[in-house]
Amino acid sequence: MHLTVISSLDALCRQQACEAAAAANPRAVVVLHDLLENGLVIRRVFSQSILLERAETRLEHGCLSCTVRLDVVPTVERLLERGEQAVIIGLPPAVSSEAAIGALRRGLPRSVTVESAVLACAPDTLEDHIWDHHTLFESGFTPVPEDNRTPGEFLMGELSFNDTVLLAEPALVPVDPALRSRGIQLVRELAPHADVVADPREIRPGRHDYQDALGRTVPGSVRIPVAASASPFTTVTHRAERPLHPERFREALVSLAEGCCWLRGRLWIAAAPRCRIAIQGIGPRVWLENTGPWLADRDAGAASDPLDFVDAHLDWHPEHGDRCSVIAATGDGIDPAEIAGLLSACELTDAEMEAGFAGLPDPFELDHTPQQEGAQP
């Protein structure tokens, strides 16, 4: 069985994408799931635009992961037993492809192949969604009040993990061509690995590589476009070899994040020198996460996920190992000199290096538990 998994922020984009994908693959069965209030899941199965099945299930824990595990996976398993060869899965809005494909891989036999993970996205609204400070629940994209992700967090996760972006254009209001063009340029800058297509016939089978996709979503990893484009959006990277002073970095953080659609990377902060700190900024929300020891600080033979240290092996320094700070900032009008100046000013001086790290303040509490920092640029 060959699967195409389609995720989306909203039901309109998903509906348009699934209908177009089905028209391009008339032999494929289309499976749509919707999670409503109070844990009600509605499942619909179509073949050649004909509704074959409609069922309602009430889940005890009405969460997104339960929807996938308890309904999406069993449905695909039944279709496999029935002999279906091609299935298009339209996930409930705001359900990530990573969660769904992980569950499908665990719950289905190896004879099932995920050909492509597709994000259905309206490019003219992408930038606004990235800067939306409301949660998915507050913005009406999910019925789960406990889901504290923002629309931008969901979209950035999908742009990182998925191999294809299918441009949608729900016919509710006329689309501004300039906004659409700008949104497409932003998609290409944020997801340089992805195919960006307007026609589902351009979706290439076999594009999905699960391990590569997971590697792109590891906290602290940095993936950037190979070459600069003529787009108004640019990605600036900067590397600092010395540890960062925690107070100076705290003061610089808002300026670093200001105007960035996406800020990401890993930090070597002197208040927690043995800890690899991941930084992630999506629109108005910025947070730091202690991901554990640097590879250079891990005990020999300690168990670890190789995906977590791909960048470590590429960036290994003969003295510092993988310890360093690497930041990538994507946005409109990002100034490379300003980013470099801000980060360089945070590095410890010669005198501070000689004095050692003891006694330095830890304003983020990074040496204890992961801490989210709600910077509002």
Helices and strands as residue ranges (DSSP letters): E 2-8, H 11-24, E 29-35, G 37-39, E 40-47, E 50-58, H 64-67, I 68-72, H 73-81, E 86-90, H 97-107, E 113-121, H 123-130, H 151-161, E 164-167, H 177-190, E 195-197, G 200-202, H 210-216, E 233-240, H 246-257, E 260-267, E 275-282, E 285-293, G 295-297, G 306-309, H 310-314, E 325-332, H 336-346, H 350-355
